[in-house]
Amino acid sequence: MSTPSSILVLISLVSAISAVVVSIVTAMASNRNNIILQTRKLKEDHYVSFIEALHDFAAANTNNEAVKKFTFARDKLLIIACEDVVVKLLLYEEATLGKSNELHDAYLTEL
C-alpha cells in the first residue's frame, strides 16, 4: 500500500508535468498567432506599395522610375498574393498595360 507521502509526490509530479505541457502548448499557440499577424502585416505592406506604384504608373506610364517601381511592387506582390490575385493581376496587365483600353477600370476593379 502506498504511503501518504508517495501519493503527494505523485500528485506533485503530475501537476508539474501538466504545468509544463500547458506552458508549451500556450507558447506554441502564441508563436503561431504571432506568425499569422506578421504575415498579415507583410501582405498589407506589399498591397499598399503595389497600389501606390500602380497609381504612379497610371499617372505617368512613360516615366521609367514609375515603371521600375510598378514592376518591383508587382514582383513583391506575386510572392505573397493568393493565386486568385495573381491571375487577376496577370489578366489586368495583359489587357491594359501599354494599350489604350476602355476596359481598364473593369480589370482594375477585378484586381
N, C-alpha and C positions, 0 to 999 in steps of 0.2 A: 504494500500500500504506500502511496506517495505521502511524503510529509508536507505540511503546510508551506514550508519554505521552498520546496522544489516546485510547488504549484505557483507560488508567487514569482519565482524565477522564470517559469514557463510563460506566465501571463506577461511579464515584463518583456521577455524576448519576442513574443508575438506582437506586442504593442510597438516595440522598436522597429521590427520588420515592416509592420503596417505603415508606420510613420515614414519610413524610407521609401516605400513603394508609392505612397501618396505624394511625397515630395518629388519623386522622379516623374510621375505622371503629370503633375502640375507644371513642372519645368518644361516638359516636352510640349504640353499644350500651349504654354505661354510662348515658347520659341516658335511654334507653328503659326500662331496668330501674329507674331512679330514679322515673320517672313511674308505672310499674306499682306500685311499692311505696307511693308516696304515695297513689295511688288506692285501693289495698287498705286502707291505714290510714284514709282518709276514709270508706270504706264501713263499716269496723269501728266507727268512732266514731258514724256515723249509726244503725247497727243497735243499738248499745248504748244510745244515747239513746232510740231508739224502744221498746226493751224496758223501760227504766226508766219511760218515760212511760206505756206500756201497763200496767205494774204499778200505778203510782199511780192511773191512771184506773180500773182494775178494782177497786181498793181503795175508791175514793171517786168514783164516777161522777157524783155530784151537785155535786162541788166544781168551781167554774168555773176555778180555777187548774189543776187536773188535766186538765180538758177542753182548755184552751189549750195546755198542754204536750204532750198527746197529739196534738192537731191539728198543732202545729208540727213535732213529731218525725215524724209521718206524712208531712207535706208534704216534709220533707227526704229522707225515705226514698224517696218517689215520684220524686225527681230522680235518685237514684243506683242504685236497685234494678233488677234484671233484670225482664223482662216477666212471668215466672212468679210472682215475689214480688208484683208489683203486682196481678196477677189474684187471687192468694190473699188479699192484704190487702183488696181490694175485696169479695171474697166474705165474708170474715170480718166486715167492717163491716156489710155488708148483712144478714147472718144474725144478728148478735149485738148490735150496739150499740143500746142503748135498749130492748132486748127481753129478756124472760125466755125463755131458750132452753137446753134441756138439751144441745144440740149445740155449746155454746160451746167445750168442750175439744177436740172433734174439729176444728173450724175453726181453733182456735189451734194445734193440732199441725200441721195442713196449712200454716199460715202460717209 
